Amino acid sequence: MMARLKNLTSRIIARFPNTLSSEFKLFSRENAKFWKRIGTFRTVGNKVVISEQAVGGSFWSLVVSISASLVAAAYGAKVVYLIKVRGKRRGAFHFQRTFGNCEFVFLEDTFQRKQESIKKESADIYKGLTNTRDILDIVYKGIPIGEQVYDAVIKYKHATLWRVNENVLTEIENSITCIEAILEVFQSYDVVAGMFTHTTCSYHGVAVRAILSQGKPVFQGFGGSNALYRYNYMLNGKGQLDIHIKIPVDFFKQVMATRKDVLLEQATLYYKKRFGGEINDWDAMRAFAPGKKLYNNRVEFFADYPKLNPENKNVFIMLHAMNDDPHVQVQRMFKDYYEWFATTLKIAKNSPATNWIFKQHPMIKFYPDDANLLGLFDQLEDVSNIVYIDENAPFNQASVPNVADAIITCAGTAGLEFSALGIPAIIAARNSYSGYGICHEPETLADYHKMLNNVNRLEPVEPLKREEAKVLFYLIYNRLIPSFQTGFFPYMNNDQMKALTEPEARDLYLKALKNNANSDFRDLFSFVMSDGTKSETDLYLNISN
């Protein structure tokens, strides 16, 4: 056994230049030993799992390689990495080869081979667009790509797509290139599944839908072994999908029937820590920072916001980072988050009997856009029932239960978070906590207008639904999300992940391999291979972990 393992690692190392460091040789030896036991070097026939790109030994590349290799091992398949970074060739993928049998497909090669047809098809689609809403309906070879093109254009730049411009044409070309590359893989291999960490924009989002359109499942993982999400097919002809941080309703009902008391106790403790700013969560650490001002009652709040009428009810509109993939949620009636905001503001202007507090997202600085909300609200200084709390205001979000009468959002955590404390919420998108009967969910624009015009009549959330909301919130944000990452790496928030250097990431990973030396992935593999024809999505969650 040891002799065969030495021969394997020797062959792997021999495939790389002699100039590779001793650090890499150590990584190669230990990593190959681990994945040899899992079975990723024993592939069956021509089976492959298509994965998003992984390049080198960075934290995120290791995360992708782990998830792709786990899914591939279950199928007895090798991994085909879909590489979008220009100029990367075999020399950049030494680390990936130590995870098991794999190959690499380069989008730029597909584009070069089919450049003329790709440009013509893209130009024809682009010429047919008369307004920005038309973009959402773009389909290529039966594969819906419109929402992914839209989100790719506005990402990190725009609050909304103000007009059809050449950036749209570029993202159409990128999307078609991605589809053509994936269809070529289907022609050359026996594709059994896909594995991607995200499901939006003209790379991840288009790839996921291209694979699903061929009748194959797509898994979503983040390098952990305690949770894995599976998309079996799209929700509709627009290519919409549920977000991965959603616990299936039936799963939740079963958990509540068998473990409600224990989970409610755990959830209550979690809420206490969260509202105290003690939870290692990217958003919560800023929203509930102890240094921010906590309003214990409405009197204190109105003293700092004197133009509001103390006799009115307070409705908090929890804003989104406008360009943070609005179509990762299913937008029921709005083009994007900005259109939702603009519609809500218009309703607020015409509803003087209600105090409307627009609360900026705590992470907005990471999503720069061109909305200029501060300037917009400055123009409303004389409107007595509307205030804007920007991201720099010393407002502790733990104040909300003490001062709010209702919450409005598309898909923000606050809709579920404060339902657990009795505050009713109206949510405008199908999201991670819709469909449980906890929040008010308008289906049409007319429904939305009606609900907001009657927001003062909303009753507090009933006690049983409060308990459900608290447990559901706890399961999503303290069990499910960390489980997607844990098993190989410890849970880290976004700040911690970004700060991790490549050597630090590899060191953490190698330590994890020692701890996982005897790990049993049979339950995870059984999930991967289970029947996925009964529902749009399925979830594997090791809730006992």
Secondary structure, DSSP 8 states (H G I E B T S, - for coil): -HHHHHHHHHHHHHTS-TTS-HHHHHHHHHHHHHHHHHTTT---TTEEEEEE---TTSHHHHHHHHHHHHHHHHHT-EEEEEE-STT--GGG-HHHHTTSSEEEEEHHHHHHHTHHHHHHHHHHHHHT--SHHHHTT-EETTEE-HHHHHHHHHTTT-SS--S--HHHHHHHHHHHHHHHHHHHHHHHSEEEEEE-S---IIIIIHHHHHHHHTT--EEE--S-SSEEEEE-S-SSTT-----SS---HHHHHHHHHHHHHHHHHHHHHHHHHHHTT-S--TTHHHHT-TTSB---SHHHHHHHSTTS-TTSEEEEEE---TTS-GGGSEESS-SSHHHHHHHHHHHHHT-TTEEEEEE--TTGGGS--S--HHHHHHTTTT-TTEEEE-TTS-B-GGGHHHH-SEEEESS-THHHHTGGGT--EEE-EE-TTTTSSSSB---SHHHHHHHHHTGGG-----HHHHHHHHHHHHIIIIIIHHHHHBTTB----HHHHHH--HHHHHHHHHHHHHHTTT---HHHHHHHHS---SSSEEEEE-TT-
